[in-house]
Amino acid sequence: MAIALISLTLVLRPNVQPELSATATFWLLLSGAIGIGLGDTAYFKAINGLGARRALLMESLAPPLAALIALFFLEERLGTIAWLGIVFTLLGVAWVISERVPASDVASDVVNSVASPNLRWGVIWGLLAALGQASGAVMSRGVLADTAIDPLWSGFLRIAAGLAVLVVLMGWRGQVGDQLRPLRSRQLIPVIIIAAFFGTYLAIWLQQISFKYTPAGIAQALLATSPLFVLPIAATLGDRVTGRAVLGVLVAIGGIWLLISTT
């Protein structure tokens, strides 16, 4: 669905034809294959083994990993203030995510953990997910920073490569039709369309814009703040937002201010 939306947007914006070398195309496709196809799959595997909150905590490793990988391969050196911003942002996010949750959520996390054959595999999948996101971000940043490609085109190539990896993985497991059958639910399709529009089409397009103009570590740290946006939504729906959660948001906002001040 996201590929269809991007294709439609590209048709309406005919002046953004890419002028990419074979090398740049290769790195964007590899970025999508690793960051989206393999990285997101590993993330969902981590959720099965660790539960949603602990998997999100492990995802907080992606920004410092991205900064370190970019340092070695792109020679992107972040100053002390930028590193402090990353630390404060991730501390605030981790503080919010690690808050004690209602009994139903705890039970869900426990069930997910017990359902995993080996909790250690959940940690391994979480590390692979963080590494996949970080390396995919750096590869994408390397191309976007050095070429005039429109971020929408890079997003299209990344999603297409991620989809190709998923098709291969599903084909390897066999019975593709059975795996896709739950998606035929009439109640589920509208949710998938909304998620594809906001979570894939718009989110990856904006992500690519951030990678084009911002160092990989900083962009990845800002992307890691997405769990914070759940809080006002939860408050609107009547859930109680604790003082601890508000404090975590303030710490993260302080980190974001430091990051923005360095760009």
URLIN-V705685 format. One record per helix or strand of 3 or more residues. SS is the DSSP state (hx for helix, st for strand). FROM is the first residue (numbers start at 0). LEN is the number of residues. If there is no record, write none. Layout:
SS,FROM,LEN  SS,FROM,LEN
//
This chain:
hx,1,11  hx,21,29  hx,51,8  hx,60,13  hx,79,18  hx,102,13  hx,118,28  hx,150,23  hx,175,9  hx,185,28  hx,215,21  hx,242,19
//
